[in-house]
Amino acid sequence: MASILWVLVDAWRGYRMRSWLRRGDLAMAPQMSGWWGVLSDRARKLLRDRERSIAAGEQRLKDFLSAIQASPNGVVMLDANAQIEWSNQTAANHLGIHPERDVMQRVGNLLRDPVFTAYMAVEHPVDPVVMAGHRHRMSSPVRISVQRHRYGEGKQLLLTRDVTLLEQAEAMRRDFVANVSHEIRTPLTVLSGFVETLQTLDLDTDEQHRYLALMALQAVRMQGLVEDLLTLSRLEGSPVPNFINTVPLSSLLVACESEARGLSDIIAKGAPPHHIAFESSSLLDQALLMGEQRELQSALSNLVTNAVRYTPAGGHINVSVEQAADASLSIAVRDTGAGIAAEHLPRLTERFYRVDRSRSRESGGTGLGLAIVKHVMQRHGGSLSITSELAKGSCFKLTFPANRWRIAP
Ligand code: ADP
C-alpha cells in the first residue's frame, strides 16, 4: 500500500515537473523535496543561466545596432534574396528607404537607379559605385557612394557614404589646376614668342628695348600670379592668426595710400591721376585690429589697388572707417569706376573669376585678389561685403566684429 502511495506521489511530482518544464517559467518552479527537488533546482539554475545568456546576447546585439546607428556611414543588411533585413537611419537618408516600413522589401524594387541596378548585377564588385542620392536635385546635387560586401550564407552588406563634398572638392581642384595652367601659359606663350623674335630677327636697339620691356611685363605678370598663389596657399595651410597681436589700422592705411598713389601715377601715364582720399578720423587713428599684420595689409591693399585699377584716371577713390551700432568696425573703399553688374557680385570672390578678363589682365590682375581678401576676413572673424552700380562705382567694405578690434589705450 505504501509503495503504491509512493509511486503515485512520485508520478504526481514527475507530472508537476514536466508541466513546469513545458511552460519554462522560472517563477513557477515547483517546490519539492528529495530527488525531484534537486532536479527542479538544477533545472531552474540551467534555465536561469540560459535566460541570462539570452539577455546578454540581446543587449550585445542592441549595443551593436545602436553603434551602427550612430555611424556616419549608412549600413543596409540584405538577406539571401536581396531583401532588406535591417538598415540604419543614415542609409535610409542616403537612399530614401524607410528603416522599418521597408524591412523585407527587395532592395532592387525600392532603388530603381540604373547605376545601382547594374552594380547589384555584378557578382563580385571590387570598387564602390557612386550614384545620385535620395535628395539629389540639379541645383543641389547629392552623390552617394555604395559598396557591396557578401557575408554569411548569401547575405549582403551595403555600405553607403555621402561623397558630395568630396566630389565637389575634387572638381574644384581640377578647375583650379586647369585655371592656373591657363593663367601661366598665356604670359609664357607671349614671352617665348618675343624670345623667338629676338633670336631670329635682326632688330635695332630701340626695337630690342621695346621687346625687352614687353617681356619684362609678362615676367612681372607671372610673378604676381605666383605670389598670389603662394599667399592663398599660405592662408589655407597656416593656423588661424594669433589674436593677441594688434595692428594699428593707421599704419595699414598709410602703406595702402602710398601704394595707391604710386599705382595711380603709373596708370594715368601723365594724365591727371585719381583723386585719392583717406578720410582722417580719431577712430582711424586709434583703432587696433587683432590679427596678422601681413594678411590684413594684403586684404586692404588688394581693395585699394583694385579701386585704382578699375577706375579711370581722374576718378575718385575714398577710404573711410566707420563704427556701427553693434560696435563692429568697417573699412569702406569706394570708387567712381566702371561698377559691376549685380549678377557678377556673388561670384567675385571665386578664384580666377573676372567680370572683364582682358581688362583685368591689362591692369596686371591675377583674378585672385578678392579670393585672398575673403579668406583673410574669414580667418579674422570678419566679412567682406560688396555693393556696386554699373557706371557709377563700387564700395568694398571690410567689417570686423566688436571682439576683433579695440581702441588704443
Ligand atoms: P583681378 O586681379 O582680376 O582684379 P580680383 O579678385 O581682385 O581679380 O577681382 C575680381 C574681379 O572683380 C575683377 O576682375 C574685376 O572684374 C572685379 N572688380 C574688383 N574690384 C573692382 C572695382 N573696384 N571696380 C570694378 N570691378 C572690380
Residues whose N, C-alpha, C, O or C-beta is under 5 A from the ligand:
A	BS01	ADP	N306 A307 Y310 G337 G339 I340 L348 Y353 R354 V355 D356 S360 G365 T366 G367 L368 G369 L370 A371 S394
